[in-house]
Amino acid sequence: MQDTKGLLNKFKHHTKLPLTVNENCKIDVPEDLLQLFLQPHKLGFYYFVFMDEGTATYHADRQEITLADSQMVCGFPNQVFYNSPKDKNNRYNNFGFDAAMLSFLPQSYPFLHNPLNSNLVSFDPASKQRVKVIFSILFQLVHSPDKQKNTEVILAYLNILLIEFNKAYFQHGDQEIISNSRLSKFIEFKLAVETHLTEQQDVRVIAENLSTTTSRLYDIVKEFSGVSPKEWITNRLIQEAQRKLQYSAISAKELAYDLGFNDPGYFSRLFKKNTGKTVSAFLADVRDLSHR
């Protein structure tokens, strides 16, 4: 499986800014890249598809995602991602940028950390219309003959677009999840787990490092994820194991040590408990998928 880190440079649409913006496939993507994106690949950049009209199927970390009108699928770096061939009757916008792009922008966007573990975002009619307009303007700016002169304007519209994405990501029904201190603490927890993923961290130590108590951390993680901090860490480790098995040739024993487990047997049992499959059975499924 190919790691697409750095691949964006091959089809980015701006010489100064590492991003791509496409509207209804008006800009051709090289055939070799199209074929790559139809196969499971490790995302090396942020990738979004906003559906105006139509349906499509995507996969992120082995989860099937059906994209329909007024929805957007999000692909986050390091996810194993792929999509089915596009329907020419669909109307949609593609948008991608790598992590370096964030240094050009004036603020942070919590949804980019994917704190709710959601790859599907829905827009109400008003926000959908705003996003469509912003996409259209961005497409024109990025692909205009004077695009280099429009860099500051492009960044301004990009900031507005990501603000819209962030709001929609945290919108549930008529209630918006406020980006308050609890959400910030959950994002801190996620970052702490990611930074030291293979160190088998103790939840108590993480809570101390985040200047909170284990009980408060439990409540926060449970609120935003539905599981306890320990379960979150375990689930994340198993997810990473699945990713590694999909894009590298590695044995169950090697994988266990890579993820910080001292007992490969315990890891194997934990993997089967969480996935319902042994490591060898999972690998067999991956091989079947890659040969379809």
C-alpha positions as CSV (number, residue, x, y, z in Angstrom):
1,M,0.0,0.0,0.0
2,Q,1.3,3.4,-1.0
3,D,1.9,6.2,1.5
4,T,0.8,9.4,-0.2
5,K,2.8,11.8,2.0
6,G,4.3,14.4,-0.4
7,L,2.2,13.2,-3.3
8,L,0.1,16.4,-3.2
9,N,3.0,18.2,-4.8
10,K,2.4,16.3,-8.0
11,F,-1.1,17.6,-8.5
12,K,-1.4,20.8,-6.4
13,H,-3.0,23.8,-8.1
14,H,-0.8,26.6,-6.7
15,T,3.0,27.0,-6.7
16,K,3.1,28.8,-3.4
17,L,0.3,27.1,-1.5
18,P,0.2,23.2,-1.0
19,L,-3.5,22.7,-2.0
20,T,-5.8,21.4,-4.6
21,V,-9.3,22.6,-5.4
22,N,-11.4,20.9,-8.1
23,E,-15.0,21.5,-9.2
24,N,-16.9,18.7,-10.9
25,C,-13.7,17.3,-12.2
26,K,-13.0,20.3,-14.4
27,I,-9.3,19.9,-13.8
28,D,-7.9,16.5,-14.9
29,V,-6.0,14.4,-12.5
30,P,-3.2,12.2,-13.9
31,E,-4.5,8.7,-14.7
32,D,-1.8,7.0,-12.5
33,L,-3.0,9.1,-9.5
34,L,-6.6,8.3,-10.2
35,Q,-5.9,4.6,-10.1
36,L,-3.9,5.0,-6.9
37,F,-6.8,6.8,-5.2
38,L,-9.2,3.9,-6.1
39,Q,-7.0,1.5,-4.1
40,P,-6.4,1.6,-0.3
41,H,-3.7,4.2,0.4
42,K,-2.3,5.9,3.4
43,L,-3.3,9.6,3.3
44,G,-0.5,12.0,3.6
45,F,-2.7,15.1,3.5
46,Y,-6.1,16.4,4.4
47,Y,-8.8,15.5,1.8
48,F,-12.4,16.6,1.5
49,V,-15.2,15.9,-0.9
50,F,-18.3,18.1,-0.7
51,M,-21.3,16.5,-2.5
52,D,-23.8,19.0,-4.0
53,E,-25.9,16.4,-5.9
54,G,-25.5,12.6,-6.0
55,T,-24.0,9.7,-4.0
56,A,-20.6,8.1,-3.7
57,T,-18.9,5.5,-1.5
58,Y,-15.6,6.1,0.4
59,H,-13.7,4.0,2.9
60,A,-11.7,5.3,5.8
61,D,-9.9,2.9,8.1
62,R,-12.1,0.0,6.7
63,Q,-15.3,1.9,7.5
64,E,-17.6,2.3,4.5
65,I,-19.0,5.9,4.2
66,T,-21.9,6.7,1.9
67,L,-21.8,10.3,0.8
68,A,-25.0,12.0,-0.3
69,D,-26.4,15.5,-1.1
70,S,-25.4,18.2,1.3
71,Q,-22.7,16.1,2.9
72,M,-18.9,16.0,3.0
73,V,-16.5,13.2,3.5
74,C,-13.3,14.0,5.4
75,G,-10.0,12.2,5.0
76,F,-7.4,12.9,7.7
77,P,-3.6,12.3,7.5
78,N,-2.5,8.7,8.2
79,Q,-5.9,7.2,7.6
80,V,-6.2,4.3,5.2
81,F,-8.5,5.8,2.6
82,Y,-9.9,5.0,-0.8
83,N,-13.0,5.6,-2.9
84,S,-15.1,4.0,-5.6
85,P,-15.1,5.3,-9.2
86,K,-16.9,8.5,-9.5
87,D,-20.3,8.8,-11.2
88,K,-20.2,11.4,-14.0
89,N,-23.7,12.6,-13.0
90,N,-22.5,13.7,-9.5
91,R,-21.9,17.3,-8.7
92,Y,-19.2,17.7,-6.1
93,N,-16.1,19.6,-5.1
94,N,-12.7,18.1,-4.1
95,F,-10.4,19.9,-1.8
96,G,-7.1,18.9,-0.3
97,F,-4.0,20.4,1.4
98,D,-1.1,19.2,3.4
99,A,-0.1,20.0,7.0
100,A,2.2,22.8,5.8
101,M,-0.8,24.7,4.6
102,L,-1.9,25.3,8.2
103,S,1.1,27.6,8.8
104,F,-0.4,30.1,6.3
105,L,-3.7,30.3,8.1
106,P,-4.7,32.7,10.9
107,Q,-6.1,30.2,13.4
108,S,-6.6,26.6,14.3
109,Y,-9.6,24.4,13.4
110,P,-10.4,21.8,16.1
111,F,-12.2,19.5,13.6
112,L,-8.9,18.8,11.8
113,H,-8.0,16.7,14.9
114,N,-11.1,14.6,14.3
115,P,-12.1,14.6,18.0
116,L,-15.5,12.9,17.3
117,N,-14.0,10.2,15.0
118,S,-16.4,11.3,12.3
119,N,-15.5,11.2,8.6
120,L,-18.9,12.4,7.5
121,V,-20.2,15.9,7.9
122,S,-23.7,17.2,7.0
123,F,-24.7,20.8,6.1
124,D,-28.0,22.5,6.6
125,P,-29.5,24.3,3.5
126,A,-28.0,27.7,4.5
127,S,-24.5,26.5,5.3
128,K,-24.5,24.3,2.1
129,Q,-25.3,27.3,0.0
130,R,-22.5,29.3,1.7
131,V,-20.0,26.5,1.2
132,K,-21.0,26.2,-2.5
133,V,-20.4,29.9,-3.1
134,I,-17.0,29.8,-1.2
135,F,-15.9,26.7,-3.2
136,S,-16.8,28.4,-6.5
137,I,-14.9,31.5,-5.6
138,L,-11.9,29.5,-4.4
139,F,-11.9,27.5,-7.6
140,Q,-11.9,30.6,-9.7
141,L,-9.1,32.2,-7.7
142,V,-6.9,29.2,-7.6
143,H,-7.2,28.5,-11.3
144,S,-7.1,32.1,-12.6
145,P,-4.1,33.3,-14.7
146,D,-3.3,35.7,-11.9
147,K,-3.5,33.2,-9.1
148,Q,-0.1,34.1,-7.6
149,K,-1.3,37.6,-7.1
150,N,-4.4,36.2,-5.3
151,T,-2.6,34.4,-2.5
152,E,-3.8,36.5,0.3
153,V,-7.4,36.4,-1.0
154,I,-7.2,32.7,-1.4
155,L,-6.1,32.3,2.2
156,A,-8.9,34.5,3.4
157,Y,-11.6,32.4,1.6
158,L,-9.8,29.2,2.7
159,N,-10.1,30.4,6.3
160,I,-13.8,31.1,5.9
161,L,-14.3,27.6,4.3
162,L,-12.5,25.8,7.2
163,I,-14.6,27.8,9.7
164,E,-17.7,26.5,7.9
165,F,-16.4,23.0,8.0
166,N,-15.5,23.3,11.7
167,K,-19.0,24.5,12.6
168,A,-20.7,21.8,10.6
169,Y,-18.5,19.1,12.0
170,F,-19.6,19.9,15.6
171,Q,-23.3,20.5,14.6
172,H,-25.6,17.7,15.8
173,G,-29.2,18.3,14.9
174,D,-30.0,21.9,16.1
175,Q,-27.3,21.8,18.8
176,E,-23.8,22.9,18.2
177,I,-21.1,21.4,20.4
178,I,-19.4,24.5,21.8
179,S,-15.6,24.5,21.4
180,N,-15.1,25.0,25.2
181,S,-12.5,24.0,27.6
182,R,-13.8,20.4,27.8
183,L,-13.4,20.0,24.0
184,S,-10.0,21.6,24.2
185,K,-9.0,19.1,26.9
186,F,-10.3,16.2,24.8
187,I,-8.1,17.4,21.9
188,E,-5.2,17.7,24.3
189,F,-5.8,14.1,25.3
190,K,-5.9,12.9,21.7
191,L,-2.7,14.7,20.9
192,A,-1.0,13.2,24.0
193,V,-2.1,9.7,22.9
194,E,-0.8,10.3,19.4
195,T,2.5,11.8,20.5
196,H,3.3,8.8,22.8
197,L,1.1,6.1,21.1
198,T,3.5,3.2,21.5
199,E,4.6,4.0,25.0
200,Q,1.7,2.2,26.7
201,Q,0.9,5.3,28.7
202,D,-1.0,5.1,32.0
203,V,-4.2,7.1,32.1
204,R,-3.2,8.6,35.5
205,V,0.1,9.9,34.0
206,I,-1.7,11.4,31.1
207,A,-4.2,13.1,33.4
208,E,-1.4,14.6,35.4
209,N,0.4,15.9,32.3
210,L,-2.9,17.5,31.2
211,S,-3.3,19.1,34.7
212,T,-6.5,17.3,35.4
213,T,-7.8,14.4,37.5
214,T,-8.4,10.9,36.2
215,S,-12.1,11.2,37.0
216,R,-12.5,14.5,35.1
217,L,-10.5,13.1,32.1
218,Y,-12.8,10.0,32.1
219,D,-15.9,12.2,32.0
220,I,-14.5,14.4,29.1
221,V,-13.3,11.5,27.0
222,K,-16.5,9.6,27.6
223,E,-18.6,12.7,26.6
224,F,-16.8,13.2,23.2
225,S,-16.0,9.6,22.3
226,G,-18.4,7.3,24.1
227,V,-15.6,5.3,25.6
228,S,-13.2,5.5,28.6
229,P,-9.6,6.9,28.2
230,K,-8.2,3.4,28.5
231,E,-10.6,2.1,25.8
232,W,-9.7,5.0,23.6
233,I,-6.0,4.2,23.8
234,T,-6.6,0.5,23.2
235,N,-8.9,1.3,20.2
236,R,-6.3,3.7,18.8
237,L,-3.6,1.1,19.1
238,I,-5.7,-1.5,17.3
239,Q,-6.5,1.0,14.6
240,E,-2.8,1.7,14.1
241,A,-2.2,-2.1,14.0
242,Q,-4.8,-2.4,11.2
243,R,-3.2,0.5,9.3
244,K,0.3,-1.0,9.5
245,L,-1.0,-4.4,8.4
246,Q,-2.6,-2.8,5.3
247,Y,0.5,-0.9,4.1
248,S,3.5,-2.9,5.3
249,A,4.6,-6.5,5.4
250,I,5.0,-7.3,9.1
251,S,4.5,-10.3,11.4
252,A,2.1,-10.3,14.4
253,K,5.2,-10.5,16.7
254,E,6.9,-7.6,15.0
255,L,3.7,-5.6,15.1
256,A,3.2,-6.1,18.8
257,Y,6.7,-4.9,19.6
258,D,6.3,-1.9,17.2
259,L,3.2,-0.8,19.1
260,G,4.9,-1.1,22.5
261,F,3.5,-4.5,23.7
262,N,6.0,-6.6,25.6
263,D,3.8,-9.7,25.2
264,P,3.0,-10.6,21.6
265,G,0.5,-13.2,22.7
266,Y,-1.5,-10.6,24.7
267,F,-1.5,-8.3,21.7
268,S,-2.8,-11.1,19.5
269,R,-5.6,-11.8,21.9
270,L,-6.4,-8.1,22.2
271,F,-6.5,-7.7,18.4
272,K,-8.9,-10.6,18.0
273,K,-11.1,-9.3,20.9
274,N,-11.4,-5.9,19.3
275,T,-11.6,-6.8,15.6
276,G,-13.2,-10.3,15.8
277,K,-10.3,-11.6,13.7
278,T,-6.9,-13.0,14.2
279,V,-4.0,-11.1,12.7
280,S,-3.5,-13.7,10.0
281,A,-7.2,-13.6,9.1
282,F,-7.1,-9.8,8.9
283,L,-4.1,-10.0,6.6
284,A,-5.9,-12.5,4.4
285,D,-8.8,-10.0,4.1
286,V,-6.3,-7.2,3.2
287,R,-4.8,-9.3,0.5
288,D,-8.2,-10.1,-1.0
289,L,-9.1,-6.4,-1.0
290,S,-5.9,-5.4,-2.7
291,H,-6.4,-7.9,-5.5
292,R,-10.0,-6.9,-6.3
